[in-house]
């Protein structure tokens, strides 16, 4: 495949230059422009946005030799290495540590095509080959600009980015809808259960609590043998890294949409939005108590303030822990059955749609990642793709 150096595909690079407010004689601000660092980019998305610092107008002008514009592409040079982000916003940013900003040459290169190429296996492989370091690998700007980019005709580039972009747009649309559905669920909960006088009971009046099993780590595998194993770190990604085929006597299966929570560090309950899996120790499942009108949707919202209460007083040497005794000591508000039924009639269809959207996004992500190298290599010819029909097929 004939490739051009990345340097040919761009008009300029915005280098973070290792700058900090202190080096510029300033300080972080309470409002202003957000500072983007490498840790804020993962899988083509902004993450940990709450950690992004701010700079004021004066510091911004001294920090940024060029402004970030819609259509720019970011790549992380270190920790994490090689993460790519397409900037589809008019927001101005400050580039903090370990991020390069690339301004595509729009005469020869479609910006979104460049983003997808840089995410692809050929470019990522070359990045790793040019990187230096042992414990922490990194890449200097000159080496980055030598990495190759295949440049088919502009029409082909636009068709490729349209196909992949349509999938990403659908993924983003599903994610936004899930956020809106959850907010509607919360609003309905606040309306129905804002009692002036509330009866209280124990956690077992609303939930059966099932604790994860102590699976043997020596039997974990990364080859997909057995069932995915949910650990605490998987509760935010919904993508377990290990499987186990151990038939543990206390093995508990988790289905999409079940309510689970970690018992160390942070105890926030969440809907499980991954595939069917088994529960590891220090993670627990909350099932609606038998012979009640309690639903998983109700449990998610009712448990949030209760586990936050435990979080506030939990102690530990380095990490806070939640135990069975903490749950049993809670005074749990008991709702009216009639209100539970009203809530469930609205909330449970929302929960099921949230689960459906999340699982669809996993399938779409796998599809996009499988298509990307085939489209980029020309194995799949896009010249006959009818772009007017693309979005309707994915709606």
C-alpha positions in Angstrom: 0.0 0.0 0.0 1.4 3.4 -1.1 1.6 5.7 2.0 2.6 9.3 2.5 4.3 10.5 5.7 1.8 12.0 8.1 3.7 15.3 7.7 2.3 15.6 4.2 -1.3 15.2 5.4 -1.2 18.1 7.8 -0.5 21.8 7.7 0.8 22.1 11.3 1.2 20.5 14.6 0.2 22.1 17.9 2.7 20.8 20.5 1.8 20.8 24.1 5.4 21.9 24.8 5.2 20.5 28.3 3.6 23.8 29.4 2.0 24.3 32.8 0.4 27.4 34.3 3.4 27.8 36.6 5.8 27.9 33.7 3.8 30.7 32.2 3.6 32.6 35.4 -0.1 31.9 36.0 -2.4 29.4 37.8 -5.4 27.3 37.1 -8.7 29.2 37.1 -12.3 28.6 38.3 -13.7 29.3 34.8 -12.4 29.6 31.3 -10.9 27.2 28.7 -10.5 23.5 29.5 -7.1 21.9 29.4 -6.9 18.6 27.5 -4.4 16.0 28.7 -3.6 12.5 27.6 -5.6 10.9 30.3 -8.8 12.6 28.9 -8.6 10.6 25.7 -9.7 7.0 25.4 -11.2 5.0 22.5 -11.9 8.1 20.5 -13.8 9.8 23.3 -13.3 12.4 26.0 -13.1 10.7 29.5 -12.6 12.0 33.0 -13.9 15.4 31.9 -14.5 16.3 35.5 -10.7 16.3 36.0 -10.0 18.8 33.3 -8.5 22.0 34.7 -9.3 25.5 33.5 -7.3 28.5 32.4 -8.4 32.1 32.0 -8.3 34.2 28.7 -4.9 35.8 29.4 -3.2 32.5 30.1 -4.9 30.8 27.1 -3.5 33.4 24.7 0.0 32.8 26.0 -0.4 29.1 26.1 -1.8 28.3 22.6 0.2 29.5 19.6 -2.7 28.3 17.4 -6.3 27.7 18.3 -7.9 24.3 18.3 -10.6 24.2 15.6 -13.4 21.8 14.6 -11.9 19.1 12.5 -8.5 18.9 14.2 -7.2 15.5 15.3 -5.5 14.8 18.7 -3.1 12.0 19.4 -1.5 11.2 22.8 2.3 10.8 22.9 2.5 9.0 26.2 0.5 7.5 29.2 -1.7 6.5 27.5 0.1 6.1 24.2 -1.4 6.4 20.7 -5.0 7.4 21.7 -6.7 9.4 18.9 -9.6 11.9 19.1 -11.4 13.7 16.3 -12.5 17.2 17.5 -16.0 17.7 16.3 -16.7 20.8 18.3 -16.2 24.6 18.1 -14.9 24.7 21.7 -11.4 26.1 22.2 -9.0 24.0 24.3 -5.6 24.3 25.9 -3.4 21.3 25.0 -1.8 20.1 28.2 0.8 17.4 28.7 1.4 14.5 26.3 -1.0 15.6 23.5 -0.3 16.7 20.0 -2.9 18.6 17.9 -2.9 18.0 14.2 -4.4 20.3 11.6 -5.2 18.3 8.5 -4.4 19.5 5.0 -8.0 19.6 3.7 -6.7 19.9 0.1 -5.5 16.3 0.1 -6.8 14.7 3.3 -10.3 14.4 4.8 -10.0 15.1 8.5 -12.3 12.3 9.7 -10.6 9.8 7.3 -7.2 10.8 8.9 -8.7 10.2 12.3 -9.9 6.7 11.4 -6.6 5.9 9.6 -4.7 6.9 12.8 -6.9 4.6 14.8 -6.3 1.7 12.4 -3.9 -1.2 12.9 -1.3 -0.2 10.3 -0.7 3.3 11.8 -0.9 2.1 15.4 1.6 -0.7 14.6 4.0 1.8 13.1 3.5 4.1 16.1 4.6 1.3 18.4 7.6 0.5 16.2 8.8 4.1 16.4 8.1 4.6 20.1 10.8 4.6 22.8 10.9 3.7 26.4 10.6 0.5 28.5 8.2 0.9 31.4 6.4 4.0 29.8 6.6 4.2 26.0 6.4 7.5 24.2 6.8 9.1 20.9 8.5 12.3 19.8 7.0 14.6 17.2 9.5 14.0 14.5 8.9 10.2 14.7 5.1 10.7 14.7 5.3 12.8 11.5 7.2 10.0 9.7 4.3 7.5 10.2 2.6 6.6 6.9 -0.9 7.4 5.8 -2.6 5.9 2.8 -4.2 8.6 0.7 -6.7 7.3 -1.8 -8.8 9.9 -3.8 -10.7 12.5 -1.7 -14.0 10.9 -2.8 -12.8 7.5 -1.5 -11.6 9.1 1.7 -15.0 10.7 2.3 -16.9 7.5 1.5 -14.8 5.6 4.0 -15.2 8.2 6.7 -18.9 8.4 6.0 -19.4 4.6 6.5 -17.4 4.5 9.7 -18.8 7.9 10.8 -22.4 6.7 10.4 -21.7 3.8 12.8 -20.0 6.2 15.3 -22.9 8.6 15.0 -25.3 5.8 15.8 -23.2 4.8 18.8 -23.2 8.4 20.1 -26.9 8.7 19.5 -27.6 5.6 21.6 -25.4 6.8 24.4 -27.1 10.2 24.5 -30.5 8.5 24.5 -29.5 6.3 27.4 -28.5 9.4 29.3 -31.8 11.1 28.7 -33.8 8.0 29.6 -31.9 7.7 32.9 -32.6 11.3 33.7 -36.3 10.8 33.0 -36.3 7.8 35.3 -34.7 9.8 38.1 -37.3 12.6 37.6 -40.2 10.1 37.8 -38.6 8.6 40.9 -38.3 12.0 42.7 -42.0 12.8 41.9 -43.5 9.5 43.1 -41.4 8.9 46.2 -41.2 12.4 47.7 -43.2 11.3 50.8 -43.7 13.7 53.8 -43.9 10.7 56.1 -41.9 7.6 55.3 -41.9 4.1 56.7 -38.5 2.4 57.2 -37.3 -1.1 57.1 -34.2 -3.2 56.3 -32.4 -3.6 53.1 -34.0 -7.1 52.8 -37.4 -5.5 52.6 -36.6 -4.3 49.1 -33.6 -6.4 47.9 -32.0 -9.8 48.0 -28.2 -9.2 48.2 -26.0 -11.7 46.5 -22.2 -11.5 47.0 -19.6 -12.5 44.4 -17.6 -15.7 44.8 -13.9 -16.0 45.4 -12.9 -17.5 42.0 -9.3 -18.7 41.8 -7.2 -16.2 39.9 -4.9 -19.1 38.7 -7.9 -20.3 36.6 -8.6 -16.9 35.0 -8.1 -16.8 31.2 -8.1 -14.2 28.5 -9.2 -16.6 25.7 -12.9 -16.4 26.3 -13.2 -19.8 27.9 -16.2 -20.1 30.3 -17.9 -16.9 31.3 -16.8 -13.3 31.6 -15.8 -12.4 35.2 -17.1 -9.1 36.6 -14.5 -7.4 38.9 -14.9 -4.0 40.4 -12.9 -2.3 37.7 -15.3 -3.7 35.1 -18.3 -1.8 36.5 -17.5 1.4 34.6 -16.5 -0.3 31.3 -18.9 -3.2 31.2 -16.1 -5.1 29.5 -14.5 -7.9 31.7 -10.9 -8.6 30.9 -10.9 -12.2 32.2 -13.1 -15.3 31.8 -13.4 -18.4 34.1 -14.8 -21.8 33.6 -14.5 -22.7 37.3 -17.8 -24.2 38.5 -17.7 -22.4 41.9 -20.5 -23.5 44.3 -21.4 -19.9 44.9 -21.2 -18.8 41.2 -23.8 -16.1 40.5 -24.8 -15.2 36.9 -25.4 -11.6 36.1 -27.7 -10.7 33.2 -27.8 -7.4 31.3 -29.8 -4.9 33.3 -29.1 -6.4 36.7 -28.1 -3.9 39.5 -24.6 -4.4 40.7 -22.2 -2.5 42.9 -18.6 -2.7 44.1 -17.7 -3.1 47.7 -14.4 -1.4 47.7 -13.4 2.2 47.0 -16.7 3.4 45.4 -20.0 1.8 46.0 -22.2 3.4 43.4 -24.9 0.9 42.0 -25.2 0.6 38.3 -27.1 -1.4 35.7 -24.8 -4.1 34.3 -24.6 -3.2 30.6 -22.3 -6.0 29.4 -23.1 -9.6 28.4 -24.1 -12.4 30.7 -21.2 -12.9 33.2 -20.3 -14.2 36.7 -19.7 -12.1 39.8 -16.3 -12.0 41.4 -15.7 -11.4 45.1 -16.1 -7.8 46.5 -18.9 -7.2 43.9 -22.5 -7.7 44.8 -25.8 -8.1 43.1 -29.1 -6.5 44.2 -32.2 -8.4 43.2 -35.8 -7.2 43.9 -37.0 -8.8 47.1 -39.4 -11.7 46.4 -43.2 -11.1 46.6 -42.8 -7.3 46.3 -43.4 -4.8 43.5 -39.8 -3.6 43.7 -38.0 -3.5 40.3 -34.4 -3.3 39.2 -35.1 0.3 38.2 -36.3 1.2 41.6 -33.4 -0.5 43.3 -30.9 1.5 41.2 -32.3 4.8 42.3 -33.2 3.8 45.9 -29.8 2.3 46.6 -27.8 5.3 45.3 -28.2 7.6 48.3 -28.0 4.6 50.7 -24.7 3.4 49.4 -23.5 7.0 49.2 -24.3 7.2 53.0 -22.1 4.1 53.6 -19.4 5.7 51.4 -19.3 8.8 53.6 -18.6 6.9 56.8 -16.7 3.9 55.4 -13.1 3.7 56.6 -10.0 1.8 55.6 -6.3 2.1 55.6 -6.0 3.0 51.9 -9.4 2.0 50.4 -12.9 2.3 51.8 -14.8 -1.0 52.2 -18.4 -2.0 52.4 -19.5 -5.1 54.2 -22.6 -7.1 54.9 -22.9 -5.4 58.3 -23.0 -1.9 56.6 -25.9 -2.9 54.4 -27.8 -4.5 57.3 -27.4 -1.4 59.4 -29.2 0.8 56.9 -32.6 2.3 57.5 -34.3 1.8 54.2 -37.4 3.9 53.1 -40.3 1.6 52.2 -42.5 2.9 49.3 -46.1 2.2 48.7 -46.8 -0.7 46.4 -49.2 1.4 44.3 -46.4 3.9 43.7 -44.0 1.2 42.9 -46.3 -0.1 40.2 -46.8 3.4 38.7 -43.0 3.9 38.7 -42.3 0.5 37.1 -44.8 1.1 34.3 -42.6 3.9 33.1 -39.2 3.0 34.4 -38.9 -0.6 33.4 -39.4 0.0 29.7 -36.7 2.7 30.0 -34.3 0.2 31.7 -34.9 -2.4 29.0 -34.2 0.2 26.2 -31.1 1.4 28.0 -29.8 -2.2 28.0 -30.8 -2.7 24.4 -29.0 0.4 23.3 -25.8 -0.4 25.3 -25.6 -4.0 23.9 -26.3 -2.6 20.4 -23.4 -0.2 20.9 -21.1 -3.1 21.7 -22.1 -4.8 18.5 -21.7 -1.6 16.5 -18.3 -1.0 18.0 -17.2 -4.5 17.0 -18.5 -4.0 13.5 -16.7 -0.7 13.1 -13.4 -2.1 14.3 -13.8 -5.1 12.0 -14.6 -2.8 9.0 -11.9 -0.3 9.6 -8.9 -2.2 8.4 -10.9 -3.7 5.4 -12.0 -0.3 4.3 -8.6 1.3 4.7 -6.8 -1.5 2.8 -9.2 -1.4 -0.1 -10.4 -5.0 0.6 -13.9 -3.5 0.7 -14.5 -1.3 -2.3 -16.6 1.8 -1.3 -16.9 3.2 -4.8 -20.4 1.8 -5.2 -21.6 2.6 -1.7 -24.9 4.6 -1.8 -24.2 7.2 0.9 -27.8 8.5 0.7 -29.0 5.1 2.1 -26.4 4.7 4.7 -28.0 6.4 7.7 -31.5 5.0 7.0 -30.1 1.5 7.3 -28.6 2.3 10.7 -31.6 4.2 12.1 
